[in-house]
Amino acid sequence: MLDLSDKKKTLRTAVAQGTLLMRPDTLARIRRNDLPKPDPLPTARAAACLAAKRTPDLIPDCHPIALTHVEVAFELIEPDRIRVTATVRTEDRTGVEMEALTAASVACLTVYDIAKGVDPAMRITDLALISKTGGKSDYAVQG
């Protein structure tokens, strides 16, 4: 792990996204909460928040940091996809990019797990950091 002792605490935010591609009837069933397992979106939101907080347990060089905000949003896009956006914030010496990426990916994985019985061909795509602020430099996807 890097030594962060000399770094100042600053407000840091990261936003990550992932997309689930599925059959149109699967999206309709998710929208109606008509699956054999629990309602996928609230379950995925809870899993994503837990994942963000547990990121240092999964990624060896991540520093344990006190997160001050985790938000997970789902955009159901007709006819066949869900876009997951995870926003993570802290006031600390290191950024929260890995926490945001972990939250977005676990939210996607959770929806997949809940819906795979009706659509095993679903795909998780386009997992990416969308933006980060705080620290030495800011970053945002162009376009």
Secondary structure by P-SEA (a helix, b strand, c coil): ccccccccccbbbbbbbbbbbbcaaaaaaaaaccccccccaaaaaaaaaaaaaaccccccccccccccbbbbbbbbccccbbbbbbbbbbbcccccaaaaaaaaaaaaaaaaaaccccccccccccccccccccccccccccc
